């Protein structure tokens, strides 16, 4: 009897907080994705010609560990019986990936990068609970950021170079 | 210089020195484990783990860089990361790349 009450409480808590966290997280992801829209990610093996010289490169990465809640794990467990799409985990992984990309972009933006090339994803489940259920996943995104070398100030402020007409 | 590109524009590779790698195995302390247990009920981000893995990854990069500079390279190209959970309490973080001499 006590077991059932504990279980239902955990399920309710997991559902309530889990949904709340997820909705809040998605709102913040969408907002930041809009903010970082202009920082492009180019996924080609060949480096586009505008970036082929006079640029510095450095590695940027972003990672996040996100945990699944009790309710979702229970639903996923049920889903395991019948098979099919496991939507609770789909949103979990989607959130983790997008967050990792956003953190990478934040790092790149902070150092003034123009573009990020050759982004790779890495995914790992790091916490396995009892009965080998996946508890939390880590998403990592890494790439090479390109930064224009600071040698051309006349582009930003051409005023003092203009000849004064007399 | 560390990059995950295969070629760096504007630079010429004068010598290849082979594969370099760095790895570290980390585990978390009990306090974080308790927090993680709670978060497994409520869901959400595990900030402690995020930091731990980020630190560990930097350590792996540092070891890789050390190895590269000890064989006389000045750049590591095509860097890849890999994570594997060894037991439920520890994770291995691994970084590897190709050490080169660049002009």
Interface residues (C-beta under 8 A of the other chain):
Chain A: X10 X13 X14 X17 X18 X21 X22 X25 X45 X47 X51 X52 X53 X54 X55 X57 X58 X59 X61 X63 X64 X65 X66 X67 X68 X69 X70 X72 X73 X99 X117 X118 X120 X122 X124 X125 X126 X127 X128 X129 X135 X136 X138 X140 X142 X143 X144
Chain B: X1 X2 X3 X4 X5 X6 X7 X8 X9 X10 X36 X39 X40 X41 X42 X43 X44 X45 X46 X49 X50 X53 X54 X57 X61 X79 X80 X81 X82 X83 X84 X85 X88 X91
